[in-house]
Amino acid sequence: MNIYMTVGTFDFLKSIEKKYPSETMITMTGGNGALLLHETIRETVFKEPRKYEVFESAGDILNGSMVILSNFPVTDEGRPLFEHYFKNKVQSIKNEQGFIAIRALRPKGSNTYVILTVWENEMSFQSWQNTLSILNQEKPAAENGIDTLPHIFDSDPYISQYSIPK
């Protein structure tokens, strides 16, 4: 499965989504504008998309939900460790309250992986984040997670937040 993303104005991206009703496309809005996501086994109709291969997934992306794109610039040597870590994490997030879907995305043509999570609302996401923070404080630093592995990131990870209108 592949995911392609492109950005633009909400109205323009929504018109592309409506033009291809048989395709799985979702238009979402965020602080920096709108994003159109195309999930397919084929090529995309987008002219210049960001391209990803899904290496782990669960759930369906639904209208009326909140989307978090966690972006991780990963070194070449860190790619296998990163993917192994998130393949295991997908199983643990499935039972979180308010969780809807996840897509772990391997970049095609860049070094930035994206972990896309879908939540019922912002409160569900924040609750999960707070739980992770508390759990990490209780563990020794060496057990806290992927951020403790040497030479795995090219630069700091960052998050983008979007809403999918109903």
N, C-alpha and C positions, 0 to 999 in steps of 0.2 A: 504494500500500500504506500502511496505517496501523498504528501501534503504540499500544496503550493500556496503561497501567500503573496498578496499584493495590497498596496495602500492607495488611498485616494479619498474623495469626498464620499459621504455615506450614500447620497442619491445616485452618484455614478456607479459605485460598486453594487448597490442594490439592483440597478438596471442590468448589470452583467449577470447577477444571480438569477433574475427573472427571465433573462434571455435563454438560460440553460436549465429548465425545470427538471430535466432527467438527471442532472449532475448533483452531487452532494456538495453544495456551496453554502457557506454561512457568512453573512455580513455582520460585523460587530463594530461598536463605537468605543473610543477611549479618549484619554486626555490629549493624545497627539493626532486625532483624526479617526478615520475608519480603516478597517482591515477586512479583506475578503479572503476567506480560507476555502480552498478547493481540495477535497479528499477523494482520491481516485486511484485506480490501478493503471490508468492510461496517462497520456500526456495532458497537460492543462491547456485551456484556451487563453490563459494570460500571456501577454507579450513578454514581460520581463519580471517573472516571479522570483521570490526566494523559494528554493527547492529543498525538500526534505524527504527522507525515507523513514517511515514509521518502523521502529525496531521493537516497540512494545506498546500495547494499548489495552484499554478496558472502557466499557461504557459507550454511550452515544452522546454526541454534542447536541444540546437541546436549546430551543429558543427560550428566552426569559431567564437565562442563567448568566453567571459571571465567569469570565475566562482570565486565567493568569498565565502569561507566557514568561517562564523563567529561562533566561538566556545565559548560556555558559560557554564562553570562549575557551576551548580545550586544545591543549597541545597535541601534536601528532602522537607522541608516545603515551599521552594520557587517555587517548580514545578508548582502548580496550577496558581500562579500569573504570572509566566513567560509565560506559555502557553496562558493564557487569553490575556496578553499584545500582543503577536505575532499573535494571531488569528485576532486581530483588525488591526495590522500593515500591514498584507498581503493585505488587501483591499486598503490601502492608497498608496502602492508602485506600484500597477498595472499600474497607469497612468503616471509614471515617464518616461521621454524621455530616450530611450536606454535600458529600462527594457525589459527582455525577459521572465524570469521564476523565481519562488521561490519555495523552499521546506523547510518547518519548520519541523525539525526532532527531535523526542523524542528518547533518547538513550535507548537501551536494553543492560543492563549489565554495564553501567557506569553512571556518573552524568553529562556528557558534552553534552548539546544540541547543534545542529548545525543548523544555518539558512543559507541555500545555496541559493545564488542569482546568476542569470545569466544575463549578460549585453552584449550589442553589442560590447563594447570596454571599455578600462580602463577610457577614458575620461567621458563616461556616468556614470560610477560608481562614479568617483571623483566629478562630478557635483552634483549628488544626495547627497553624503557625505557633500559637502559644503553647500547645501541647508539645510540639517539637522542641521549642526553646527550653521548656521545663525538663524534658527528658535529657537533652544535651547537657544541661547544667549538672545533672545527677551522675553523668558518666565521666570517666577520666578522659582527658583531651584526645588520647590515642583512639578512643572508641567513638568519638562524636560523629564521624562521617567522612564524606568524600573531601571536604575542605581541608582535612588534615593530611591528605596524601601529597607528597612532594611533586612538584613539576607537572601538575595536571592542568592548571589554568594558564592561559596566555594573558588574561586581564580579569578584572573583577566581574563576577556575574551581575546581572541586572534583571529587573522585573518590569513587565508591561501589563497593565490591567485593562480589560475590555468588558463590555456588556453586550449581550445578544438580545436585542429587542424582541418582544413577543409578537 
